[in-house]
Amino acid sequence: MNNAQLMVRMFEQAGVRSVFGVPSGPVLPLIDALRESATARFVLTATETSAAFMAEATGRLTGIPGVCVSTLGPGATNMATGVGGAWLDRSPVVAITCTYDSRMLDRRTQMRIDHLAMFAPMTKAQWRLEPGNMADTLARAMTLACAEPPGPVFLELPEDVSKAEATEQPIAFEAPPPITSVAGAGRHVLEALRGAKRSMVVTGLTFTRARSREALLRFIDTQRLPYTTTLHAKGFLPESHPFAIGVMGRARRTNVQRMIDQADLLICIGYDPIEINYEEWCKRIPVLHLSTEHADVDGGVTLIGDMAGNLDAMIAELADLPPVPNEWKPEDLARHREQLDRDLRPASNGMAAYHVLDVLRSRLPHDAIVAYDVGAHTHQIATQWRTDLPHTAVATNGWSSMGYGMPAAYAAKLARPERTVVGIVGDGCFQMTVGELAMARRMGIRAPVIVLNDGWLGLMKVKQERSHYDYNGSFLGETVGPPEHYFGVPVRGARDEKGLREALDWALAHDGPTVIEAFIDVEPYSYSVFDK
């Protein structure tokens, strides 16, 4: 057994099922070791960036570190874009760059750069793998990747090390120790509730890693409090609930912000400002912050409580609190929800993004996973798409990189093959990642991709309007097509809701990847998405 085979044995024991990447000479020993594995496989992607995005989505959905691999130099710099997503979207990932033999690592030679230094700003740790210390280092890397807050760890693997005979046996990586509990959350919240008339609950990215979804919902129902979430927290509390008021900072943000502004206390549970800083939305409303990390705020935030510790333990205390009367009226919350739904669907010249989402919601099962990219449609989906289940709306909101949606959709289908998975991307994002269709075809991944084709970088168009700039650099060209296929993946076009329903039925029944190009009107985004 060589060291590459040792790594694969440890991946198998940890539950890793896919290693995403692009080969080169130094990567081949690891790929060959994966060929021998009964449970782990090498997934060839079109780019190292997509490989890292797929590892990020896998880590997020499974809790097991996603693994991506690249060659040195340009392969590593490509992979860094996706690794940054794992860093800011808080997902466990082990990123590996395979490089020259150890004796060349202090030389200035073709393709070689200082990978450890390059990945330092975007990973929790950076280690070069060495003979005799392979198993321990890999186990430490996987444990650290999962430790709160989770994130990527970088490993550099010299080719001679991967080929060398292993002198160790595989060891299991240990789950990170639980975060220390901090008592008193219930008492603080109860005191604050009694001093307020309109308290509101806010959940964020850190809450998605808590196990106390039902306990927090019990607290909300007992206290009869409205709640809002960030994009990442969608579905971790049910969006069909009468107390749900929507996603902050996204489409029709003014509607949601008007409700937030009526609050006189914000109880923020697992809020991570990586999605949206407190200063951008809470104004001078008193904030009670309960999370695994202390609040990151400036002097413009009225922070009346800041508790960092075991979030599940704190939520358990809240669930046992007695009810405290408040002045929220259910009919006001219902009117807000009705108005929000109307405002998300302005007049359009033909099919708009909101029509596409309505058709998808009516056709897809309740537990379908929707992975979506960055752009104007991100805002629309975040607010309009309603789900009551965790990890059914997958997007990037810390890193916010275009090119995320397609790789994430395919990773989600590989991680959850029993579930219906659909990717939704804009035409700009599609141009960035269309090559991944070849990977999907090669692997037979049954995950339709919906391309919202309006001929624009829609979000940039809207921002140019708001800033009174000319339309320069945001027009992609007249919409044409669709072709019969991309890289052998069949395509259907849709220009109205009837055609979209027919295309979606075809795609969901097809035994392999498909693309639906939905030709939409870009203008409704100007009203629904960027409405400050």
C-alpha positions as CSV (number, residue, x, y, z in Angstrom):
1,M,0.0,0.0,0.0
2,N,1.4,3.4,-1.0
3,N,0.5,6.7,0.6
4,A,-2.1,7.5,-2.1
5,Q,-3.8,4.3,-1.3
6,L,-3.6,5.1,2.4
7,M,-5.4,8.3,1.8
8,V,-8.1,6.6,-0.2
9,R,-8.6,4.0,2.6
10,M,-9.1,6.9,5.0
11,F,-11.6,8.6,2.7
12,E,-13.5,5.4,2.5
13,Q,-13.7,5.1,6.3
14,A,-14.8,8.7,6.6
15,G,-17.7,8.2,4.1
16,V,-16.2,10.2,1.3
17,R,-17.8,8.9,-1.9
18,S,-16.5,11.4,-4.5
19,V,-13.2,13.2,-5.1
20,F,-13.7,16.0,-7.6
21,G,-10.9,17.3,-9.8
22,V,-8.9,17.5,-13.0
23,P,-5.9,15.2,-13.5
24,S,-2.2,16.0,-14.2
25,G,0.9,13.9,-13.8
26,P,1.3,14.5,-10.1
27,V,-2.5,13.8,-9.5
28,L,-2.3,10.4,-11.3
29,P,-1.2,8.3,-8.3
30,L,-4.2,9.5,-6.3
31,I,-6.6,8.9,-9.2
32,D,-5.1,5.4,-9.7
33,A,-5.7,4.6,-6.0
34,L,-9.3,5.8,-6.3
35,R,-9.7,3.4,-9.3
36,E,-9.2,0.5,-6.9
37,S,-11.7,1.8,-4.3
38,A,-15.1,0.0,-3.9
39,T,-16.8,3.1,-2.5
40,A,-14.9,6.3,-3.5
41,R,-14.5,7.5,-7.0
42,F,-12.7,10.2,-8.9
43,V,-15.1,12.6,-10.6
44,L,-13.5,14.4,-13.6
45,T,-14.9,17.9,-13.9
46,A,-14.3,20.5,-16.7
47,T,-12.5,22.9,-14.4
48,E,-10.9,22.8,-10.9
49,T,-13.2,25.6,-9.9
50,S,-16.2,23.4,-10.4
51,A,-14.5,20.6,-8.6
52,A,-14.1,22.8,-5.5
53,F,-17.7,24.0,-5.7
54,M,-18.9,20.4,-5.9
55,A,-16.8,19.5,-2.9
56,E,-18.3,22.5,-1.0
57,A,-21.9,21.5,-1.8
58,T,-21.1,17.9,-0.9
59,G,-19.7,18.9,2.5
60,R,-22.6,21.2,3.2
61,L,-25.2,18.6,2.3
62,T,-23.6,15.6,4.0
63,G,-21.5,17.0,6.9
64,I,-18.7,14.8,5.6
65,P,-15.8,16.8,4.2
66,G,-16.0,17.2,0.5
67,V,-12.7,16.5,-1.3
68,C,-11.3,18.2,-4.3
69,V,-7.9,17.8,-6.0
70,S,-5.9,19.9,-8.5
71,T,-2.5,20.0,-10.0
72,L,0.0,22.7,-9.1
73,G,0.1,26.3,-10.3
74,P,-2.8,27.1,-12.5
75,G,-4.8,24.1,-11.4
76,A,-4.4,25.3,-7.8
77,T,-5.3,28.9,-8.6
78,N,-8.5,27.6,-10.5
79,M,-9.4,25.5,-7.5
80,A,-8.9,28.4,-5.1
81,T,-12.1,30.1,-6.4
82,G,-14.2,27.2,-5.2
83,V,-12.2,26.8,-2.0
84,G,-13.1,30.4,-1.2
85,G,-16.7,29.4,-1.3
86,A,-16.2,26.7,1.3
87,W,-14.4,29.3,3.4
88,L,-17.1,32.0,3.4
89,D,-20.1,29.7,3.1
90,R,-18.8,27.6,6.0
91,S,-18.6,24.1,4.5
92,P,-16.2,21.3,5.4
93,V,-13.8,20.6,2.6
94,V,-10.4,19.1,2.2
95,A,-8.6,20.7,-0.8
96,I,-5.5,18.8,-2.2
97,T,-2.9,20.1,-4.6
98,C,-0.7,17.4,-6.0
99,T,2.7,18.8,-6.9
100,Y,6.3,18.0,-7.9
101,D,8.6,15.7,-5.9
102,S,9.7,17.1,-2.5
103,R,13.2,17.9,-3.8
104,M,11.8,20.4,-6.2
105,L,9.6,22.4,-3.8
106,D,12.2,25.0,-3.0
107,R,13.1,25.5,-6.6
108,R,11.8,28.1,-9.0
109,T,10.5,26.0,-11.8
110,Q,7.6,25.6,-14.2
111,M,4.1,26.0,-12.7
112,R,5.3,26.0,-9.1
113,I,4.1,28.6,-6.7
114,D,3.9,28.7,-2.9
115,H,0.5,26.9,-2.5
116,L,0.6,27.0,1.3
117,A,0.9,30.8,1.2
118,M,-1.7,31.2,-1.5
119,F,-4.4,29.2,0.4
120,A,-3.6,30.6,3.8
121,P,-6.2,33.5,3.6
122,M,-9.0,31.1,2.7
123,T,-8.4,27.9,4.6
124,K,-8.4,26.9,8.3
125,A,-5.0,25.3,8.0
126,Q,-2.4,24.4,5.4
127,W,-0.1,21.3,5.6
128,R,2.4,19.6,3.4
129,L,2.0,15.8,3.6
130,E,5.1,13.9,4.5
131,P,6.0,10.3,4.8
132,G,5.3,8.8,8.2
133,N,2.8,11.6,9.1
134,M,0.2,11.0,6.4
135,A,-2.6,9.4,8.4
136,D,-2.4,11.7,11.3
137,T,-2.3,14.9,9.2
138,L,-5.2,13.8,7.0
139,A,-7.2,12.8,10.1
140,R,-6.5,16.2,11.7
141,A,-7.5,18.0,8.5
142,M,-10.8,16.2,8.3
143,T,-11.6,16.9,12.0
144,L,-10.6,20.5,11.6
145,A,-12.7,21.0,8.5
146,C,-15.8,19.9,10.4
147,A,-15.0,21.9,13.6
148,E,-17.3,24.9,14.2
149,P,-17.4,27.0,12.1
150,P,-16.7,24.4,9.4
151,G,-14.5,25.3,6.5
152,P,-11.7,24.1,4.1
153,V,-8.3,22.7,5.0
154,F,-5.5,22.7,2.4
155,L,-3.1,19.8,1.9
156,E,-0.1,19.8,-0.5
157,L,0.8,16.3,-1.7
158,P,4.2,15.9,-3.4
159,E,4.2,13.2,-6.1
160,D,7.1,11.2,-4.5
161,V,5.2,11.1,-1.2
162,S,2.0,9.8,-2.8
163,K,4.0,7.0,-4.5
164,A,6.1,6.1,-1.5
165,E,5.3,2.9,0.5
166,A,3.0,3.7,3.4
167,T,4.6,3.2,6.8
168,E,1.3,3.8,8.7
169,Q,-2.2,2.3,8.9
170,P,-5.4,4.2,8.2
171,I,-6.8,5.9,11.3
172,A,-10.3,7.3,11.7
173,F,-10.8,11.0,11.9
174,E,-12.6,12.1,15.1
175,A,-15.7,14.3,15.3
176,P,-14.9,17.7,16.7
177,P,-15.6,18.0,20.4
178,P,-18.9,19.7,21.2
179,I,-18.9,23.5,21.8
180,T,-19.1,24.4,25.5
181,S,-22.5,25.3,26.7
182,V,-23.2,28.7,28.1
183,A,-26.0,28.9,30.6
184,G,-28.4,31.8,31.0
185,A,-29.7,32.2,27.4
186,G,-33.3,31.5,28.5
187,R,-33.1,34.0,31.3
188,H,-31.7,36.8,29.1
189,V,-34.3,36.2,26.4
190,L,-37.2,36.0,28.8
191,E,-36.1,39.3,30.4
192,A,-35.8,40.9,26.9
193,L,-39.2,39.6,25.8
194,R,-40.9,41.1,28.9
195,G,-39.4,44.5,28.1
196,A,-40.5,44.4,24.4
197,K,-43.8,44.7,22.6
198,R,-42.8,43.4,19.2
199,S,-40.0,40.9,19.3
200,M,-38.8,39.1,16.2
201,V,-36.7,36.0,15.6
202,V,-33.9,36.1,12.9
203,T,-32.0,33.0,11.8
204,G,-28.9,32.7,9.8
205,L,-26.1,30.5,8.4
206,T,-24.9,29.1,11.8
207,F,-28.5,27.9,12.6
208,T,-28.3,25.6,9.6
209,R,-25.8,23.5,11.6
210,A,-27.9,23.3,14.7
211,R,-30.0,20.3,15.5
212,S,-32.8,22.2,17.3
213,R,-35.1,23.2,14.4
214,E,-38.2,21.8,16.2
215,A,-37.2,23.3,19.5
216,L,-36.8,26.8,18.0
217,L,-40.1,26.4,16.2
218,R,-41.7,25.5,19.6
219,F,-40.3,28.7,21.1
220,I,-41.7,30.7,18.1
221,D,-45.1,29.1,18.4
222,T,-45.3,29.6,22.2
223,Q,-44.3,33.2,22.0
224,R,-46.2,33.8,18.7
225,L,-43.3,35.7,17.1
226,P,-42.7,36.5,13.4
227,Y,-39.4,35.3,12.0
228,T,-37.2,36.1,9.0
229,T,-34.2,34.2,7.7
230,T,-31.1,34.8,5.6
231,L,-30.8,33.1,2.3
232,H,-28.7,30.2,3.7
233,A,-31.3,29.5,6.4
234,K,-34.2,29.0,4.0
235,G,-36.2,25.9,4.9
236,F,-34.6,25.3,8.3
237,L,-37.8,26.9,9.7
238,P,-40.8,26.3,7.5
239,E,-41.6,29.1,5.1
240,S,-45.2,28.1,4.9
241,H,-45.6,29.0,8.6
242,P,-48.0,31.9,9.2
243,F,-45.3,33.7,11.2
244,A,-42.7,33.5,8.4
245,I,-42.2,36.9,6.8
246,G,-39.6,36.1,4.2
247,V,-35.9,36.3,3.4
248,M,-34.1,39.5,4.3
249,G,-32.0,41.4,1.8
250,R,-33.3,39.8,-1.3
251,A,-36.2,40.3,-3.8
252,R,-38.7,42.8,-2.5
253,R,-36.4,43.5,0.4
254,T,-38.3,46.7,1.2
255,N,-41.4,44.6,2.0
256,V,-39.5,42.4,4.4
257,Q,-37.6,45.4,5.9
258,R,-40.8,47.2,6.6
259,M,-41.8,44.3,8.9
260,I,-38.4,44.2,10.5
261,D,-38.5,47.9,11.2
262,Q,-41.7,47.4,13.3
263,A,-39.8,45.2,15.7
264,D,-38.4,46.5,19.0
265,L,-36.3,43.5,19.7
266,L,-34.4,41.2,17.4
267,I,-33.6,37.7,18.7
268,C,-30.9,36.5,16.3
269,I,-30.3,32.8,16.5
270,G,-27.2,31.4,14.7
271,Y,-26.8,34.7,12.7
272,D,-23.6,34.9,10.7
273,P,-22.9,38.4,9.3
274,I,-21.0,36.8,6.4
275,E,-24.3,36.9,4.6
276,I,-25.3,40.4,5.5
277,N,-23.8,42.6,8.2
278,Y,-26.0,43.7,11.1
279,E,-25.4,47.3,10.2
280,E,-27.1,47.0,6.9
281,W,-30.6,46.1,8.2
282,C,-31.1,46.2,11.9
283,K,-30.8,50.0,12.3
284,R,-31.1,50.8,16.1
285,I,-33.4,48.0,17.0
286,P,-31.9,46.2,20.0
287,V,-30.2,42.9,19.1
288,L,-29.9,39.8,21.2
289,H,-27.2,37.6,19.5
290,L,-27.1,33.9,20.3
291,S,-24.7,31.8,18.2
292,T,-21.5,29.8,18.3
293,E,-19.4,32.9,17.8
294,H,-19.7,36.4,19.2
295,A,-21.4,39.1,17.1
296,D,-19.3,41.0,14.6
297,V,-20.7,44.6,14.8
298,D,-19.6,48.2,14.9
299,G,-20.9,51.1,17.0
300,G,-24.0,51.5,14.9
301,V,-25.6,48.3,16.3
302,T,-27.5,48.3,19.6
303,L,-26.3,45.0,21.0
304,I,-28.0,44.2,24.3
305,G,-26.8,40.6,24.5
306,D,-24.0,38.6,22.9
307,M,-23.9,34.9,23.9
308,A,-21.5,32.5,22.1
309,G,-21.5,28.8,22.9
310,N,-23.5,25.6,22.2
311,L,-26.4,26.8,20.1
312,D,-28.5,23.7,20.6
313,A,-28.3,24.1,24.4
314,M,-29.3,27.8,24.2
315,I,-32.3,27.0,21.9
316,A,-33.4,24.2,24.3
317,E,-33.6,26.9,27.1
318,L,-35.7,29.1,24.8
319,A,-38.1,26.3,24.0
320,D,-39.0,25.9,27.7
321,L,-39.8,29.6,28.3
322,P,-43.4,30.6,29.4
323,P,-45.4,32.6,26.9
324,V,-45.0,36.4,27.0
325,P,-47.8,38.6,25.4
326,N,-46.8,40.8,22.4
327,E,-48.6,43.2,20.1
328,W,-48.1,41.4,16.8
329,K,-51.4,40.8,15.0
330,P,-51.7,37.6,12.8
331,E,-53.8,39.5,10.3
332,D,-51.0,42.0,9.7
333,L,-48.5,39.2,9.1
334,A,-51.0,37.6,6.7
335,R,-51.5,40.9,4.8
336,H,-47.7,41.3,4.5
337,R,-47.3,37.8,3.0
338,E,-50.1,38.4,0.5
339,Q,-48.6,41.8,-0.5
340,L,-45.1,40.3,-0.8
341,D,-46.4,37.5,-3.1
342,R,-48.1,40.1,-5.3
343,D,-45.1,42.4,-5.5
344,L,-42.9,39.5,-6.5
345,R,-45.0,39.1,-9.7
346,P,-45.1,42.4,-11.5
347,A,-46.5,42.8,-15.1
348,S,-44.2,41.3,-17.8
349,N,-43.9,41.1,-21.5
350,G,-44.1,37.3,-21.8
351,M,-42.7,34.8,-19.4
352,A,-40.7,36.1,-16.5
353,A,-38.5,34.4,-13.9
354,Y,-41.4,34.3,-11.4
355,H,-43.5,32.3,-13.9
356,V,-40.7,29.8,-14.2
357,L,-40.4,29.4,-10.4
358,D,-44.2,29.0,-10.1
359,V,-44.2,26.2,-12.7
360,L,-41.3,24.5,-11.0
361,R,-42.8,24.7,-7.6
362,S,-46.1,23.2,-8.9
363,R,-44.3,20.3,-10.6
364,L,-41.5,19.4,-8.2
365,P,-41.9,17.3,-5.1
366,H,-41.8,19.1,-1.7
367,D,-38.4,17.6,-0.9
368,A,-36.8,18.5,-4.3
369,I,-33.4,20.2,-4.0
370,V,-33.0,23.4,-6.0
371,A,-29.4,24.6,-6.5
372,Y,-29.1,28.0,-8.0
373,D,-26.5,30.4,-9.2
374,V,-25.6,34.1,-8.6
375,G,-27.4,37.0,-10.3
376,A,-30.8,38.7,-10.4
377,H,-32.5,35.3,-10.3
378,T,-30.8,34.6,-6.9
379,H,-32.8,37.4,-5.3
380,Q,-36.0,36.2,-6.9
381,I,-35.5,32.6,-6.0
382,A,-34.5,33.4,-2.4
383,T,-37.7,35.2,-1.7
384,Q,-40.2,33.5,-4.0
385,W,-39.2,29.9,-3.7
386,R,-40.8,28.5,-0.6
387,T,-39.6,25.3,1.2
388,D,-40.2,23.8,4.6
389,L,-37.2,21.5,4.5
390,P,-33.5,22.0,5.3
391,H,-30.9,21.8,2.5
392,T,-33.5,22.1,-0.3
393,A,-32.4,25.5,-1.5
394,V,-28.7,25.4,-2.2
395,A,-26.8,28.6,-3.1
396,T,-23.7,30.6,-2.2
397,N,-24.2,33.7,-0.2
398,G,-20.9,34.3,1.6
399,W,-18.7,33.9,-1.4
400,S,-21.4,34.7,-4.0
401,S,-19.5,33.5,-7.0
402,M,-21.1,33.1,-10.4
403,G,-20.6,29.6,-11.8
404,Y,-21.8,27.9,-8.6
405,G,-25.2,26.6,-9.5
406,M,-24.5,23.8,-12.1
407,P,-21.7,22.2,-10.2
408,A,-23.7,22.4,-6.9
409,A,-26.7,20.8,-8.6
410,Y,-24.7,17.9,-9.9
411,A,-22.9,17.5,-6.5
412,A,-26.3,17.5,-4.8
413,K,-27.6,14.7,-7.1
414,L,-24.5,12.6,-6.5
415,A,-24.8,13.1,-2.7
416,R,-28.6,12.6,-2.7
417,P,-29.4,10.3,-5.7
418,E,-32.8,9.4,-4.4
419,R,-34.0,13.0,-4.5
420,T,-35.2,15.2,-7.4
421,V,-32.5,17.8,-8.0
422,V,-32.8,20.8,-10.4
423,G,-30.2,23.5,-11.2
424,I,-31.4,27.0,-12.0
425,V,-28.8,29.3,-13.6
426,G,-28.8,32.6,-15.5
427,D,-27.4,32.8,-19.0
428,G,-24.2,34.5,-17.8
429,C,-23.6,31.7,-15.3
430,F,-24.4,29.1,-17.9
431,Q,-21.7,30.4,-20.2
432,M,-19.2,30.0,-17.3
433,T,-20.0,26.4,-16.6
434,V,-21.5,24.9,-19.7
435,G,-18.6,22.5,-20.0
436,E,-19.8,20.6,-16.9
437,L,-22.6,19.2,-19.0
438,A,-20.0,16.9,-20.5
439,M,-19.2,15.6,-17.0
440,A,-23.0,15.1,-16.3
441,R,-23.5,13.2,-19.5
442,R,-20.5,11.0,-18.9
443,M,-21.8,10.1,-15.4
444,G,-25.5,10.0,-16.4
445,I,-26.5,12.5,-13.7
446,R,-30.3,13.0,-13.9
447,A,-30.5,16.6,-12.8
448,P,-32.2,19.1,-15.2
449,V,-30.6,22.5,-15.6
450,I,-33.0,25.4,-16.2
451,V,-31.3,28.3,-17.9
452,L,-33.1,31.6,-17.4
453,N,-32.2,33.2,-20.8
454,D,-32.9,36.9,-21.0
455,G,-29.8,38.1,-22.9
456,W,-28.5,40.2,-20.0
457,L,-26.4,40.0,-16.9
458,G,-29.7,41.0,-15.2
459,L,-28.4,42.1,-11.8
460,M,-25.8,44.4,-13.4
461,K,-28.5,45.9,-15.7
462,V,-30.6,46.7,-12.7
463,K,-27.7,48.2,-10.8
464,Q,-26.8,50.3,-13.8
465,E,-30.3,51.6,-13.9
466,R,-30.3,52.6,-10.3
467,S,-26.9,54.3,-10.6
468,H,-27.9,56.1,-13.8
469,Y,-25.2,54.4,-15.8
470,D,-25.4,53.4,-19.5
471,Y,-25.9,49.8,-20.3
472,N,-22.3,48.8,-21.0
473,G,-20.9,45.4,-20.3
474,S,-24.2,43.8,-19.2
475,F,-25.8,42.9,-22.5
476,L,-25.0,39.4,-23.5
477,G,-26.7,39.5,-26.9
478,E,-30.0,38.6,-28.5
479,T,-31.5,35.4,-27.3
480,V,-31.3,32.7,-30.0
481,G,-31.8,29.0,-30.1
482,P,-31.9,26.7,-28.4
483,P,-29.6,24.2,-30.1
484,E,-30.5,20.5,-30.1
485,H,-27.8,19.7,-27.6
486,Y,-24.8,20.9,-25.6
487,F,-21.9,18.3,-25.5
488,G,-24.5,15.6,-26.3
489,V,-26.9,16.7,-23.5
490,P,-30.4,17.3,-25.1
491,V,-32.0,20.7,-24.9
492,R,-35.5,22.0,-25.0
493,G,-36.6,25.6,-25.2
494,A,-39.7,27.2,-23.6
495,R,-41.1,30.7,-24.2
496,D,-44.3,30.4,-22.2
497,E,-45.6,28.5,-19.2
498,K,-47.3,25.7,-21.2
499,G,-44.1,25.0,-23.1
500,L,-42.1,25.1,-19.8
501,R,-44.4,22.5,-18.2
502,E,-44.0,20.2,-21.2
503,A,-40.3,20.7,-21.2
504,L,-40.0,20.0,-17.5
505,D,-42.1,16.8,-17.7
506,W,-39.7,15.7,-20.5
507,A,-36.6,16.6,-18.5
508,L,-37.8,14.9,-15.3
509,A,-38.6,11.7,-17.2
510,H,-35.3,11.7,-19.2
511,D,-32.6,9.1,-18.2
512,G,-29.7,11.5,-17.9
513,P,-28.9,15.2,-17.8
514,T,-31.0,17.8,-19.7
515,V,-31.1,21.5,-20.3
516,I,-34.2,23.7,-20.5
517,E,-33.7,27.1,-21.9
518,A,-36.5,29.3,-20.5
519,F,-36.6,32.5,-22.5
520,I,-37.7,35.2,-20.1
521,D,-38.4,39.0,-19.9
522,V,-35.6,40.8,-18.0
523,E,-37.7,43.8,-17.1
524,P,-39.6,42.5,-14.0
525,Y,-36.3,42.2,-12.2
526,S,-36.1,46.0,-12.1
527,Y,-39.2,46.0,-9.9
528,S,-38.8,42.9,-7.8
529,V,-35.1,42.4,-7.3
530,F,-33.4,45.7,-6.6
531,D,-36.2,47.7,-5.0
532,K,-34.4,50.2,-2.7
